[in-house]
């Protein structure tokens, strides 16, 4: 099974649902190798093998493990387990693409989160191992229309993935961060002033893909939500407040709105465009590069966030 991403739908709602799980006897019937003491390499390898088996069955390419995505996912999983909540938002109010970008990532991401809460005492290493497989399988086995996690796992544009595990007492959290890596981004200002302009540039790595446009999305600076808000399940997405930048057209041509485009496209997939931080108040701007292969639907290849204040 393959899935396509509608551009506007992706901007509105990157992850469609969150699945909360209470560990039960079902989990204890599964057999897998226990985690290592660090809850690190073994768990990640098991989950990577599992998701790649699922993707192979769906006829889409295998994923590689991404260390940065693992680190970002792990920090979020630990945040969730320490606060005993399940959310795409962290206790600092940031969303998945904020966390990945401000950690140094520039690729587009989608996040799956899941939870297991034991009612019979603290979870041991074997309990946690079983919980992780059950949580992942529960998301994979979703059915339409509530199959957002499954679509994320099987999305053909993803190239990498990171897994993060948090466990404390009777609580276990799993965060999966799926990555689409097709573009390199040149150095840019992580912080800038509202109303300023900078050059956003980079290169599309695979010549089979062409750049279709860049969305510059604005949202207010995040603020820490209370735990009651974090414990209410909700999807996340990119903000609707945005400017759309288009490739520059040859002389004599223009788009339907009369504009001629501002993205300069060069050989070997190189592009550059002036980006205006268009609000005069503080906030976060996220640059989303859209690319396309042939007649297929465009999909996002970057989520580069800049803090303006």
NORRATA-V474982 format. One record per backbone hydrogen bond with DSSP energy under -0.5 kcal/mol. NH is the residue of the N-H (numbers start at 1). CO is the residue of the C=O. E is the energy in kcal/mol with one decimal. If there is no record, write none. Layout:
# NORRATA-V474982
NH | CO | E
NH | CO | E
This chain:
# NORRATA-V474982
6 | 4 | -0.6
10 | 6 | -2.8
11 | 7 | -1.9
12 | 8 | -1.8
13 | 9 | -2.4
14 | 236 | -1.4
15 | 236 | -1.3
19 | 113 | -1.0
20 | 18 | -0.6
21 | 115 | -1.3
23 | 21 | -0.6
27 | 24 | -0.8
28 | 24 | -1.0
29 | 25 | -0.7
29 | 26 | -1.0
30 | 27 | -1.5
32 | 30 | -0.5
35 | 125 | -0.5
39 | 36 | -2.0
44 | 40 | -2.1
45 | 41 | -2.5
46 | 42 | -2.4
47 | 43 | -2.4
48 | 44 | -2.7
49 | 45 | -2.6
50 | 46 | -2.0
51 | 47 | -2.7
52 | 48 | -2.3
53 | 49 | -1.7
54 | 50 | -2.1
55 | 51 | -2.4
56 | 52 | -2.2
57 | 53 | -2.0
58 | 54 | -1.1
59 | 55 | -0.5
59 | 56 | -1.1
60 | 55 | -2.5
64 | 159 | -2.0
66 | 161 | -2.7
67 | 65 | -0.5
70 | 66 | -2.2
71 | 67 | -2.4
72 | 68 | -2.7
73 | 69 | -2.7
74 | 70 | -2.6
75 | 71 | -2.2
76 | 72 | -1.8
77 | 73 | -2.6
78 | 74 | -2.6
79 | 75 | -2.0
80 | 76 | -2.6
81 | 77 | -2.3
82 | 78 | -2.3
83 | 79 | -1.8
84 | 80 | -0.8
85 | 80 | -2.0
90 | 94 | -1.9
93 | 90 | -2.0
98 | 95 | -0.6
99 | 95 | -2.2
100 | 96 | -2.4
101 | 97 | -2.1
102 | 98 | -2.9
103 | 99 | -0.9
104 | 101 | -1.9
105 | 100 | -2.7
108 | 180 | -1.2
108 | 301 | -0.8
110 | 178 | -2.0
112 | 176 | -2.7
114 | 174 | -2.3
115 | 19 | -0.8
116 | 172 | -2.6
117 | 21 | -0.7
118 | 170 | -3.1
123 | 169 | -2.8
128 | 124 | -2.5
129 | 125 | -2.3
130 | 126 | -2.2
131 | 127 | -2.7
132 | 128 | -2.4
133 | 129 | -1.5
134 | 130 | -2.4
135 | 131 | -3.1
136 | 132 | -2.4
137 | 133 | -2.7
138 | 134 | -2.4
139 | 135 | -1.7
140 | 136 | -2.4
141 | 137 | -2.2
142 | 139 | -1.3
146 | 143 | -1.2
147 | 145 | -1.0
151 | 147 | -2.2
152 | 148 | -1.9
153 | 149 | -2.4
154 | 150 | -2.1
155 | 151 | -0.7
155 | 152 | -0.8
156 | 3 | -0.6
158 | 155 | -1.4
159 | 179 | -3.0
160 | 179 | -2.0
161 | 64 | -2.0
162 | 177 | -2.0
164 | 175 | -2.8
166 | 173 | -2.5
168 | 171 | -2.5
171 | 168 | -2.2
172 | 116 | -2.8
173 | 166 | -3.1
174 | 114 | -2.5
175 | 164 | -2.7
176 | 112 | -3.3
177 | 162 | -3.0
178 | 110 | -3.3
178 | 176 | -0.6
179 | 160 | -2.7
180 | 108 | -2.5
181 | 179 | -0.6
182 | 180 | -0.7
184 | 203 | -2.5
186 | 201 | -2.4
190 | 188 | -0.6
192 | 307 | -2.2
195 | 277 | -2.2
195 | 279 | -0.6
196 | 193 | -1.9
198 | 275 | -2.0
200 | 198 | -0.6
200 | 273 | -2.9
201 | 199 | -0.6
202 | 271 | -2.2
203 | 184 | -2.4
204 | 269 | -2.1
205 | 182 | -2.9
205 | 203 | -0.6
206 | 182 | -0.5
207 | 205 | -0.6
209 | 206 | -2.2
210 | 292 | -2.7
212 | 290 | -3.3
213 | 290 | -1.1
214 | 245 | -2.4
215 | 288 | -2.6
216 | 243 | -3.2
217 | 215 | -0.7
217 | 286 | -2.6
218 | 241 | -3.6
219 | 284 | -1.6
230 | 226 | -1.9
231 | 227 | -1.8
232 | 229 | -1.4
233 | 231 | -0.6
236 | 15 | -0.8
238 | 10 | -0.5
238 | 11 | -0.6
242 | 240 | -0.9
243 | 216 | -2.1
245 | 214 | -3.4
245 | 243 | -0.6
248 | 263 | -3.0
249 | 260 | -3.0
253 | 250 | -1.8
255 | 259 | -3.5
258 | 255 | -2.3
262 | 246 | -2.3
263 | 246 | -2.4
264 | 262 | -0.6
264 | 272 | -2.9
265 | 263 | -0.6
266 | 270 | -3.2
269 | 266 | -0.6
270 | 267 | -1.4
271 | 202 | -2.4
272 | 264 | -1.6
273 | 200 | -2.0
275 | 198 | -3.2
276 | 274 | -0.5
277 | 196 | -3.0
277 | 275 | -0.5
278 | 276 | -1.6
283 | 308 | -2.7
284 | 219 | -3.0
285 | 306 | -2.7
286 | 217 | -2.4
287 | 304 | -2.9
288 | 215 | -2.9
288 | 286 | -0.6
289 | 287 | -0.6
290 | 213 | -3.0
290 | 288 | -0.5
291 | 299 | -2.4
292 | 210 | -2.1
294 | 208 | -0.5
294 | 292 | -0.6
296 | 293 | -2.0
299 | 291 | -2.2
301 | 289 | -3.3
302 | 289 | -0.7
303 | 106 | -1.1
304 | 287 | -2.1
305 | 303 | -0.7
306 | 285 | -2.9
307 | 190 | -2.9
308 | 283 | -3.2
308 | 306 | -0.5
309 | 192 | -2.0
